[in-house]
Amino acid sequence: QAEEELREDCAKQVLQLQEMGRRERLLRADLRLARQQLESFKTRVMQVCSPAVKGVAGKARTEQQVIEKVKQISEENKQSHEREKHLQEELSSRLSKEKEVSANVKAFEKSLQDLQ
C-alpha cells in the first residue's frame, strides 16, 4: 500500500512538473514578445525623432506631434518594462518551484526503489 501511495505521489509530481514546464514555455514566449515590443519601441522612437521622417501627406511633423508621440511611446515602453519585470519574477518563481518539485520526485523515486 505504501508503495502504491508513493507511485501515485510520484505520478502527481511528474504531472505537476510537466504543467510547470508548459507554463514556463508560455512565460518565455511572453517574455520574448515583451522584448520584441521593446525593440519596436526603440525603432519607433528613432523614426519619430529622425528629421527625415515625414508626417501625413509628406508634411513634416510638428514639434507638438513629436512630443505627443514620444509621450505615447514612452508610456508603452513603461508598460512593456513592467510586464517584462513581472514575467521575469514569475518565471523565477516557477523555476524555483520546479526545482523543489523535481527534488521531491527524486526523493519519491528513491523511496520507491528502497521499498522494492
C-alpha positions as CSV (number, residue, x, y, z in Angstrom):
1,Q,0.0,0.0,0.0
2,A,2.8,2.4,0.9
3,E,4.4,1.5,-2.5
4,E,1.2,2.3,-4.3
5,E,0.9,5.6,-2.5
6,L,4.5,6.5,-3.4
7,R,3.8,5.6,-7.0
8,E,0.7,7.8,-7.0
9,D,2.6,10.7,-5.4
10,C,5.4,10.3,-7.9
11,A,2.9,10.3,-10.8
12,K,1.3,13.5,-9.4
13,Q,4.7,15.2,-9.1
14,V,5.6,14.2,-12.7
15,L,2.3,15.7,-13.9
16,Q,3.0,18.8,-11.9
17,L,6.4,19.1,-13.4
18,Q,5.0,18.8,-16.9
19,E,2.5,21.5,-16.2
20,M,5.1,23.8,-14.8
21,G,7.2,23.1,-17.9
22,R,4.3,24.1,-20.1
23,R,3.8,27.3,-18.1
24,E,7.4,28.1,-18.2
25,R,7.4,27.8,-22.0
26,L,4.4,30.2,-22.1
27,L,6.2,32.6,-19.9
28,R,9.3,32.5,-22.0
29,A,7.1,33.2,-25.1
30,D,5.5,36.2,-23.3
31,L,8.9,37.4,-22.4
32,R,10.1,37.2,-26.0
33,L,7.0,39.1,-27.0
34,A,7.8,41.8,-24.4
35,R,11.3,42.1,-25.7
36,Q,10.1,42.4,-29.3
37,Q,7.7,45.2,-28.2
38,L,10.6,46.9,-26.5
39,E,12.7,46.7,-29.7
40,S,9.7,48.0,-31.7
41,F,9.5,50.9,-29.2
42,K,13.2,51.7,-29.8
43,T,12.7,51.6,-33.6
44,R,9.6,53.9,-33.4
45,V,11.4,56.4,-31.2
46,M,14.2,56.6,-33.8
47,Q,11.7,57.0,-36.6
48,V,9.8,59.7,-34.7
49,C,12.9,61.7,-33.7
50,S,14.6,61.4,-37.1
51,P,14.4,64.6,-39.2
52,A,13.9,62.5,-42.3
53,V,10.6,61.1,-41.0
54,K,7.6,62.8,-42.6
55,G,4.0,63.1,-41.3
56,V,0.8,62.6,-43.2
57,A,0.8,63.6,-46.9
58,G,4.6,64.2,-46.7
59,K,4.4,67.1,-44.3
60,A,7.0,67.3,-41.6
61,R,5.7,66.6,-38.1
62,T,5.2,69.5,-35.8
63,E,7.2,69.7,-32.6
64,Q,4.0,69.1,-30.6
65,Q,3.2,65.9,-32.6
66,V,6.6,64.6,-32.0
67,I,6.3,65.3,-28.2
68,E,2.9,63.6,-28.1
69,K,4.2,60.6,-30.0
70,V,7.2,60.3,-27.7
71,K,4.9,60.5,-24.7
72,Q,2.7,57.8,-26.1
73,I,5.7,55.6,-26.9
74,S,7.3,56.3,-23.5
75,E,4.1,55.1,-21.8
76,E,4.1,51.9,-23.9
77,N,7.7,51.4,-23.0
78,K,7.0,51.7,-19.3
79,Q,4.2,49.2,-19.6
80,S,6.5,46.8,-21.5
81,H,9.2,47.1,-18.9
82,E,6.6,46.4,-16.1
83,R,5.3,43.4,-18.0
84,E,8.8,42.1,-18.6
85,K,9.7,42.6,-14.9
86,H,6.6,40.8,-13.9
87,L,7.2,37.9,-16.3
88,Q,10.8,37.6,-15.1
89,E,9.7,37.4,-11.5
90,E,7.0,34.8,-12.3
91,L,9.5,32.8,-14.3
92,S,12.0,32.9,-11.5
93,S,9.3,31.8,-9.0
94,R,8.2,28.9,-11.3
95,L,11.8,27.8,-11.8
96,S,12.3,27.6,-8.0
97,K,9.1,25.7,-7.6
98,E,10.1,23.3,-10.4
99,K,13.4,22.6,-8.7
100,E,11.6,21.9,-5.5
101,V,9.1,19.5,-7.2
102,S,12.0,17.9,-9.0
103,A,13.8,17.2,-5.8
104,N,10.6,15.8,-4.3
105,V,10.2,13.5,-7.3
106,K,13.8,12.2,-6.9
107,A,13.1,11.6,-3.2
108,F,9.9,9.7,-4.0
109,E,11.7,7.6,-6.6
110,K,14.5,6.8,-4.2
111,S,11.9,5.8,-1.5
112,L,10.1,3.7,-4.1
113,Q,13.4,1.9,-5.0
114,D,14.2,1.4,-1.4
115,L,10.8,-0.3,-0.8
116,Q,11.3,-2.6,-3.8
